[in-house]
Amino acid sequence: MDENNHTFAVCAYGESPYLEECIQSLLAQTVSTGIVVATSTSNEHIATLASKYDLPLYVRDGQSGIAADWNYAIEAANTPFVTVAHQDDIYSETYAEEMLDAVAMHPDLLVFFTNYGELRNGKVVDDNKLLTIKRRMLAPLENGKHASSIFVRRRILSLGSAICCPSVTINTAATGTPVFREGLKSNLDWEAWERLSKLSGVFYYDSKILMHHRIHEQSET
């Protein structure tokens, strides 16, 4: 796939001290694809970082909301393949390269997603009980195995939300938009993957790529 068909859409909110680190991890990719910043909380911090790294900044009018903000970021990307990058997370430098390889192998790809570790209380955590359970749940989809099976992926999703949302690249040409349903107070990503799992196509899980998802201190999961 042409790298011009993919965009990292960074969802920026408030004044996150981790936003710049996220942007730097996207700029360090071994294969360069598009990067945009989208926000519904316009402020000097976000604008300064977008300007510093010469990234397009899109500001959504209206009340902030996770689904609305994510859907806006996807539309702002204006490419068929979009990764909604969470501002607190760090991406492996080979994420885009491996994603492009997966798309080349599977033209009917719906979503591509990866393994992940945690950034918890300032420490990197790559192995704990929760991560082990999620990895075991996703193992049947590993590296394309059973990736086209609607039955397998729906069985996995029936047990819980094992897919790390910011690791997901969405093929909007296949899934349609908006991707996320508004009005939900939680688990809107799980709802989206469950809905998309009913479609014909590939859910590609790359266990080799380990991005890092930040767990804030007040969170228990």
C-alpha positions in Angstrom: 0.0 0.0 0.0 1.1 3.5 -0.8 2.2 5.2 2.5 0.2 8.3 1.4 -3.0 6.3 2.1 -2.4 6.2 5.8 -2.5 8.8 8.5 -1.9 8.9 12.3 -4.7 11.1 13.6 -3.5 12.4 17.0 -6.4 13.1 19.3 -5.2 15.9 21.6 -7.2 17.0 24.7 -6.3 19.6 27.3 -2.7 20.1 28.0 -1.2 16.6 28.2 2.5 16.6 29.2 2.9 13.4 27.1 1.6 14.8 23.8 5.0 15.7 22.4 6.5 12.2 23.2 3.6 10.7 21.3 4.2 12.9 18.3 7.9 12.2 18.4 7.3 8.4 18.3 5.2 8.9 15.1 7.8 11.0 13.5 10.4 8.3 14.3 8.6 5.7 12.2 10.8 3.6 9.8 8.2 4.4 7.1 6.8 7.9 7.0 3.0 8.3 6.7 0.7 11.2 7.3 0.3 12.8 10.8 -2.4 15.3 11.8 -3.5 16.7 15.2 -7.2 17.0 16.0 -8.7 18.6 19.1 -12.0 19.9 20.5 -10.0 21.7 23.3 -8.0 24.2 21.4 -5.2 25.8 23.4 -1.7 27.2 23.2 0.0 23.9 24.2 -1.5 21.9 21.4 -1.1 24.7 18.8 2.6 25.2 19.8 3.4 21.5 19.4 1.6 21.2 16.1 3.5 24.3 14.8 6.8 23.0 16.2 6.6 19.8 14.2 4.8 21.4 11.2 1.7 19.2 11.6 -1.8 20.2 10.4 -4.1 21.1 13.3 -7.8 20.6 13.1 -10.1 22.1 15.7 -13.7 20.7 16.2 -16.4 23.1 17.3 -18.9 22.0 19.9 -18.8 20.1 23.1 -16.0 17.6 23.6 -16.9 13.9 23.5 -14.8 10.8 22.9 -16.8 9.4 20.0 -17.3 12.7 18.4 -13.6 13.6 18.8 -12.4 10.3 17.4 -14.8 10.4 14.5 -13.7 14.0 13.7 -10.0 12.9 13.8 -10.7 10.2 11.3 -12.4 12.6 9.0 -9.6 15.1 9.4 -7.1 12.4 8.3 -8.7 12.3 4.9 -7.1 8.9 4.0 -8.7 5.5 3.8 -6.4 4.0 6.5 -6.3 5.8 9.8 -4.8 5.2 13.2 -6.4 7.2 16.0 -3.3 7.9 18.1 -4.0 8.6 21.7 -2.0 11.6 23.0 -0.5 9.7 26.0 0.8 6.7 24.1 4.1 5.7 22.5 4.2 3.8 19.1 6.9 1.3 18.1 9.0 2.7 15.3 8.1 -0.2 13.0 4.3 0.1 13.5 3.6 1.8 10.2 6.0 -0.5 8.3 4.3 -3.6 9.6 0.9 -2.2 9.1 1.6 -1.4 5.4 3.0 -5.0 5.0 -0.2 -6.4 6.4 -2.4 -4.3 4.1 -0.4 -5.4 1.1 -1.0 -9.1 2.1 -4.7 -8.5 2.8 -6.5 -6.1 0.4 -9.7 -7.0 2.3 -8.3 -5.8 5.6 -10.9 -4.2 8.0 -8.6 -3.4 10.9 -4.9 -3.9 11.8 -3.9 -3.9 15.5 -0.9 -4.8 17.6 0.2 -6.1 20.9 0.8 -3.6 23.7 2.5 -3.0 27.0 1.7 -0.4 29.7 3.2 2.8 30.9 2.1 2.7 34.6 3.1 5.1 37.2 6.2 6.1 35.3 7.3 2.5 34.7 7.1 0.2 31.6 5.1 -2.9 32.3 5.2 -5.4 29.5 3.9 -8.4 31.4 1.1 -8.7 33.9 -2.0 -10.8 34.4 -4.3 -8.5 32.4 -1.9 -8.4 29.4 -1.4 -12.2 29.5 -5.1 -12.8 29.4 -5.6 -10.4 26.5 -2.8 -11.9 24.5 -4.2 -15.4 25.0 -7.6 -14.2 23.8 -6.1 -12.7 20.7 -3.7 -15.6 19.9 -6.1 -17.2 17.3 -5.9 -14.1 15.2 -2.1 -13.8 15.4 -0.3 -12.9 12.2 -3.3 -13.5 10.0 -4.3 -16.9 11.4 -8.1 -17.1 11.4 -8.1 -13.4 10.6 -11.0 -13.7 8.1 -13.1 -15.8 10.5 -16.2 -13.9 11.6 -16.9 -16.8 14.0 -13.5 -16.7 15.7 -13.3 -13.0 16.2 -16.8 -12.7 17.5 -16.1 -15.4 20.0 -13.0 -13.5 21.2 -14.9 -10.2 21.5 -17.8 -11.9 23.3 -15.3 -12.6 26.2 -14.1 -9.0 26.6 -12.3 -6.1 24.9 -8.8 -7.4 24.3 -8.0 -5.1 21.4 -5.9 -2.0 22.4 -7.8 0.9 20.8 -4.9 3.2 20.0 -3.0 0.3 18.3 -5.8 -0.1 15.7 -5.5 1.1 12.1 -9.0 1.3 10.5 -9.7 0.8 6.8 -12.5 3.3 6.5 -13.1 2.4 2.9 -14.2 -1.0 4.1 -15.8 -0.1 7.5 -17.5 3.1 6.5 -17.8 6.2 8.8 -18.5 7.2 11.4 -16.7 4.4 13.1 -17.6 5.1 16.7 -21.1 5.4 18.0 -22.0 8.5 20.1 -24.0 8.3 23.3 -22.0 5.6 25.0 -20.3 6.4 28.3 -17.7 3.7 28.1 -16.4 0.8 25.9 -17.2 2.6 22.7 -14.1 1.0 21.1 -15.3 -2.5 22.1 -18.7 -1.7 20.6 -17.1 -0.6 17.4 -14.9 -3.7 17.0 -17.9 -6.0 17.8 -19.9 -4.2 15.1 -17.1 -4.4 12.6 -16.4 -8.0 13.4 -19.7 -8.9 11.6 -18.3 -7.6 8.3 -16.5 -9.7 5.7 -12.8 -9.0 5.7 -9.7 -9.4 7.8 -8.9 -8.5 11.5 -5.1 -8.6 11.4 -3.3 -8.9 14.8 0.5 -8.4 14.8 1.8 -9.7 18.2 5.4 -8.7 17.3 4.7 -5.0 17.6 4.6 -3.7 21.1 3.2 -0.2 21.5 2.9 1.3 25.0 -0.4 2.5 26.3 -0.3 4.9 29.3 -2.3 3.9 32.3 -2.8 6.9 34.5 -2.3 6.5 38.3 -6.0 6.9 39.2 -6.9 4.0 36.8 -7.3 0.5 38.1 -7.3 -1.2 34.6 
